[in-house]
Amino acid sequence: MSDPFLAEVRIFGCNFAPRGWATCDGQLMPISQNTALFSLLGVNFG
């Protein structure tokens, strides 16, 4: 698999997230552990 972009959403045909990925299920993610992601998305989606 090629290197993913930060905040990329990709479809996988399985019932788990591959290593290094998170499921896109509306879960809360702490800003302190995801600062780069927060800098891209901010509060636009939640």
C-alpha positions in Angstrom: 0.0 0.0 0.0 1.4 3.4 -0.9 2.0 6.0 1.8 -1.3 7.5 3.0 -2.0 11.2 3.3 -2.8 12.6 6.7 -6.6 12.8 7.1 -7.1 10.5 4.1 -10.3 8.4 4.0 -9.9 5.1 2.3 -12.3 2.1 1.9 -11.1 -1.3 3.1 -13.0 -4.5 2.5 -12.6 -5.9 6.1 -14.1 -5.4 9.5 -11.1 -3.8 11.1 -8.8 -0.9 10.5 -5.3 -1.8 9.3 -2.3 -0.9 11.5 -1.7 2.8 11.6 -5.3 3.6 10.5 -8.4 4.6 12.6 -12.0 3.7 11.8 -14.1 6.5 10.5 -17.0 6.0 12.9 -17.4 9.3 14.7 -15.2 8.4 17.6 -13.8 11.2 19.8 -10.1 11.6 19.3 -8.0 13.7 21.8 -6.4 16.8 20.2 -3.3 16.3 22.3 -2.6 13.0 20.6 -3.7 14.1 17.1 -2.3 17.6 16.8 -1.3 17.3 13.1 -4.8 16.0 12.2 -6.4 18.8 14.2 -4.3 21.4 12.4 -5.8 20.1 9.1 -9.4 19.5 10.1 -9.9 21.9 13.1 -13.5 21.8 14.3 -15.0 21.6 10.9 -16.4 18.0 11.3 -17.3 17.8 15.0 
